[in-house]
Amino acid sequence: MPGEEQHVKGAEAVQRVKRWLEGTMRVSQSYTSLEGVWARKLTLRWPNGNGTPFSYDLGGVMRGGDWDGQMFCAEVKWRRNASDQGPAYRSFLAKCYVALSQGYMLGDHYMWISWAPFRANDWDQLPSPQAIREAVLVESLRIFGIEDPETAAQSIKTSFLMAVRVA
């Protein structure tokens, strides 16, 4: 699929998720990464990635229950099948670790929203501290500026692995 078509399809998926989240009444406000000031607010930088940015597709405020008033960030993948979701999810976990380590104020909760299942054999382990550790090690050069996995592993803050809440 040409790049522009993929971006249009992605933007449509994000709008669909935005309407769905607001329609469930569990989100009081949500904003896309294409909405003015929110594009900047949903964008962070890799600590050692020479200023390379990454962003979440959607962010906002939760409503009701234990999470009332807390912020969320979401990544949206509109795929027909597992496609590239395994590696993309791993990158998402590393980005959540970075956001948490930087004290990102919109990052109380992180959501991965997809139309297609992926990594079905280890589905229950997708948000585990071990999966987050593995994701951080894959991106260790951009996170810590360290290429060697054994050396990078020493830089991982276990408390951040336990604090990342992915739904």
Residue pairs with C-beta under 8 A, 6 or more apart in sequence:
1 9
9 78
10 57
10 76
10 78
11 32
11 34
12 78
13 76
13 77
13 78
13 115
14 32
14 33
14 34
14 57
14 58
14 76
15 32
16 78
17 57
17 58
17 74
17 76
17 113
18 30
18 32
18 58
21 27
21 30
21 58
21 60
21 74
22 28
22 29
22 30
25 63
25 64
26 62
26 63
26 64
26 65
27 60
27 61
27 62
27 63
27 72
28 60
28 61
28 62
28 63
29 60
29 61
30 58
30 59
30 60
30 61
31 38
31 41
31 42
31 58
31 59
31 60
32 38
32 57
32 58
33 39
33 42
33 43
33 55
33 56
33 57
33 58
33 59
38 59
39 55
41 59
41 106
42 55
42 56
42 57
42 58
42 59
42 73
42 106
43 53
43 54
43 55
44 53
44 54
44 55
44 95
44 98
44 99
44 102
44 104
45 51
45 52
45 53
45 54
46 52
46 53
46 54
46 98
46 139
46 142
46 143
47 98
47 101
47 102
47 142
47 143
47 144
47 145
48 141
48 142
48 143
48 144
48 145
49 142
52 142
54 95
54 98
56 73
56 74
56 75
56 95
56 106
56 110
57 74
57 75
57 76
58 73
58 74
58 75
58 76
58 111
59 71
59 72
59 73
59 74
59 106
60 71
60 72
61 69
61 70
61 71
61 72
62 68
62 69
62 70
62 71
62 72
62 108
62 109
67 108
67 109
70 108
70 109
71 105
71 106
71 107
71 108
71 109
72 106
72 108
72 109
72 110
72 111
73 96
73 99
73 104
73 106
73 107
73 109
73 110
73 111
74 110
74 111
74 112
74 113
75 88
75 92
75 110
75 111
75 112
75 113
76 113
76 114
77 83
77 85
77 88
77 112
77 113
77 114
77 115
77 116
78 114
78 115
79 85
79 114
79 115
79 116
79 118
80 115
80 116
81 116
82 116
82 117
82 118
82 119
83 116
83 118
85 114
85 116
85 118
85 119
86 118
86 119
89 112
89 118
89 119
89 126
90 131
90 134
90 135
90 138
91 135
91 138
91 139
92 110
92 112
92 135
93 127
93 131
93 132
93 135
93 136
93 164
93 166
94 132
94 135
94 136
94 138
94 139
94 142
94 143
96 107
96 110
96 132
96 164
96 166
97 132
97 135
97 136
97 143
97 160
97 161
97 164
98 143
99 106
99 107
99 110
100 107
100 160
100 163
100 164
101 157
101 160
108 165
109 165
109 167
110 164
110 165
110 166
110 167
111 166
111 167
112 126
112 166
112 167
117 123
119 126
122 131
125 131
126 166
127 164
127 165
127 166
127 167
129 158
129 161
129 162
132 161
132 164
133 153
133 156
133 161
136 143
136 152
136 156
136 161
137 149
137 152
137 153
137 156
140 146
140 147
140 149
140 152
140 155
141 147
143 152
143 155
144 152
144 155
146 152
146 155
